[in-house]
């Protein structure tokens, strides 16, 4: 089930990132839009997990000025008593597939799968301008930086991050 989840989440994230937006609507952060709360589209669901498409600008955790993803899922499913838990997080400004566990047992299983790197994650960046070089590779290990954040290092032992530009 975990491998299927990884495939579904990665495929959905890639498809969503590569799909062009409708020409009549510019790409905007949900924080800039008038539609709040944003609709959360369900990408995939099983008895143990739910994958939603989190828009950019929507926080994973509730803030004083904005509800979090869990609040939005619960509001969209008022008759659902499921105890949803975040299996991982995405930054407020990042859009993409977010996995929610259904209950404590599923949260432990998904947490273990993420910790043991059995879940494959794919990140796709879309830019408004073209890179300075037509092709290239951005590769490196992710290492801890200041204040609990992460940064891309120049070493490539683990190849945790690798991007091909065309």
C-alpha positions as CSV (number, residue, x, y, z in Angstrom):
1,X,0.0,0.0,0.0
2,X,2.9,2.4,0.8
3,X,4.5,1.8,-2.6
4,X,1.2,2.4,-4.4
5,X,0.8,5.6,-2.4
6,X,4.2,6.8,-3.4
7,X,3.5,6.1,-7.1
8,X,0.0,7.8,-6.9
9,X,1.4,10.8,-5.1
10,X,4.4,11.2,-7.4
11,X,2.4,10.7,-10.6
12,X,-0.3,13.1,-9.4
13,X,2.2,15.8,-8.4
14,X,4.0,15.5,-11.7
15,X,0.8,15.6,-13.7
16,X,-0.5,18.6,-11.8
17,X,2.8,20.5,-12.2
18,X,3.1,19.8,-15.9
19,X,-0.5,20.6,-16.8
20,X,-0.7,24.1,-18.2
21,X,-3.0,26.5,-16.3
22,X,-6.1,27.7,-18.2
23,X,-5.1,30.7,-20.4
24,X,-7.8,32.9,-18.9
25,X,-6.3,32.6,-15.4
26,X,-2.8,33.6,-14.4
27,X,-0.9,31.4,-11.9
28,X,-1.5,33.0,-8.5
29,X,-0.7,32.0,-4.9
30,X,-4.0,31.2,-3.1
31,X,-3.0,33.9,-0.5
32,X,-3.4,36.5,-3.3
33,X,-6.7,35.2,-4.4
34,X,-10.2,36.2,-3.1
35,X,-11.3,32.5,-2.8
36,X,-10.7,31.6,0.8
37,X,-10.7,28.9,1.9
38,X,-9.4,27.3,-1.2
39,X,-10.9,24.0,-2.4
40,X,-8.8,21.0,-1.7
41,X,-9.0,18.4,-4.5
42,X,-8.8,14.8,-3.4
43,X,-6.2,13.1,-5.6
44,X,-6.4,9.5,-4.2
45,X,-7.9,7.8,-1.2
46,X,-7.8,4.4,0.6
47,X,-8.9,3.0,3.9
48,X,-5.6,4.2,5.5
49,X,-4.8,7.5,3.8
50,X,-6.0,10.5,1.8
51,X,-4.0,12.5,-0.7
52,X,-5.1,16.1,-1.4
53,X,-3.7,18.7,-3.8
54,X,-2.6,21.5,-1.5
55,X,-2.5,24.9,-3.2
56,X,0.4,27.3,-2.7
57,X,-0.4,29.8,0.1
58,X,-2.4,27.3,2.2
59,X,-0.6,26.3,5.4
60,X,-0.4,22.7,6.6
61,X,-0.8,23.8,10.2
62,X,-3.5,26.4,11.3
63,X,-2.3,29.9,11.9
64,X,-4.2,32.7,13.6
65,X,-5.2,34.2,10.2
66,X,-5.6,31.0,8.2
67,X,-7.0,27.5,8.8
68,X,-4.7,24.6,8.1
69,X,-5.1,21.7,5.7
70,X,-6.6,19.5,8.4
71,X,-9.2,22.2,9.2
72,X,-10.1,22.4,5.5
73,X,-10.5,18.7,5.1
74,X,-12.7,18.4,8.2
75,X,-14.8,21.3,7.0
76,X,-15.2,19.7,3.6
77,X,-16.2,16.4,5.2
78,X,-18.5,17.4,8.1
79,X,-20.0,14.0,8.6
80,X,-16.7,12.2,8.6
81,X,-15.3,11.3,12.1
82,X,-12.0,10.1,10.7
83,X,-9.0,11.3,12.8
84,X,-6.8,12.7,10.0
85,X,-3.1,13.3,10.7
86,X,-0.4,14.9,8.5
87,X,2.0,12.2,7.2
88,X,4.4,15.0,6.0
89,X,4.3,18.7,5.4
90,X,4.7,21.1,2.5
91,X,5.8,24.8,3.0
92,X,3.0,27.4,2.8
93,X,4.2,28.6,-0.5
94,X,4.5,25.1,-2.0
95,X,1.7,23.4,-3.9
96,X,1.5,19.7,-4.3
97,X,0.2,16.3,-3.1
98,X,-0.1,16.1,0.7
99,X,-0.6,12.7,2.3
100,X,-3.0,12.5,5.3
101,X,-3.1,9.4,7.5
102,X,-6.5,8.1,8.7
103,X,-5.8,7.4,12.3
104,X,-2.8,6.8,14.6
105,X,-1.9,3.3,13.2
106,X,-1.8,4.6,9.6
107,X,0.2,7.7,10.8
108,X,2.8,5.5,12.4
109,X,3.1,3.3,9.3
110,X,3.4,6.3,7.0
111,X,5.8,8.0,9.3
112,X,8.0,4.9,9.3
113,X,7.8,4.7,5.5
114,X,8.9,8.4,5.1
115,X,11.6,8.0,7.8
116,X,13.0,4.8,6.1
117,X,12.8,6.5,2.7
118,X,10.4,3.9,1.3
119,X,8.2,6.7,0.0
120,X,9.7,8.3,-3.2
121,X,9.0,12.0,-3.5
122,X,9.3,14.1,-6.6
123,X,9.6,17.9,-6.8
124,X,9.0,19.8,-10.0
125,X,9.8,23.5,-10.2
126,X,8.1,25.7,-12.8
127,X,9.7,29.1,-13.5
128,X,8.5,32.2,-15.3
129,X,11.7,32.6,-17.2
130,X,14.1,30.1,-18.8
131,X,17.3,29.1,-17.0
132,X,20.6,30.7,-18.1
133,X,21.8,27.4,-19.6
134,X,19.6,25.3,-21.8
135,X,20.6,22.0,-20.1
136,X,22.2,21.0,-16.9
137,X,22.0,19.0,-13.7
138,X,21.4,20.3,-10.2
139,X,22.5,17.5,-7.9
140,X,23.6,17.3,-4.3
141,X,22.9,15.9,-0.8
142,X,20.4,17.6,1.5
143,X,22.2,18.7,4.7
144,X,21.0,20.4,7.8
145,X,21.4,24.2,7.8
146,X,20.6,26.8,10.4
147,X,17.5,26.9,12.5
148,X,16.3,23.4,11.5
149,X,16.2,24.1,7.8
150,X,17.8,22.1,5.0
151,X,20.2,23.1,2.2
152,X,21.6,21.5,-1.0
153,X,25.3,20.7,-0.6
154,X,27.9,20.2,-3.3
155,X,28.4,16.5,-2.3
156,X,26.5,13.9,-4.2
157,X,26.9,10.7,-2.0
158,X,23.3,10.1,-1.4
159,X,21.8,11.9,-4.4
160,X,18.8,12.9,-2.4
161,X,18.2,15.8,-4.8
162,X,18.8,15.7,-8.5
163,X,17.2,17.9,-11.2
164,X,17.6,17.8,-14.9
165,X,17.0,21.0,-16.8
166,X,16.1,21.0,-20.5
